[in-house]
């Protein structure tokens, strides 16, 4: 993590999606320029692209508004998804049994920085 250049981040919390499925998308945009990342997210077929795109746009807006950075010079320096709390539900099964179901949530963090 380079501390010399200014890094700006955005976090989306409690997204109703498995962190592993979100990481699959984040791995594709990590280290890319903002414009490249937008194009990739636009055309990937995964449901996780929508919240990731939202967080990326938010991080760039933060950089532009709070730090006065130019979006054309930004790259995705960090992108990760941490597990959030799981919603616990039960599915009825045969003979009166109940099977537990975990509905996972995740926290998506995207950090943008100026390209050197």
Secondary structure by P-SEA (a helix, b strand, c coil): ccccccccccccccccccaaaaaaaaaacccccaaaaaaaaacccccaaaaaaaaaaaaaaaaaccccccccccccccccccccbbbbbbbbcccbbbbbbbbbbbbbbbbbbbcc
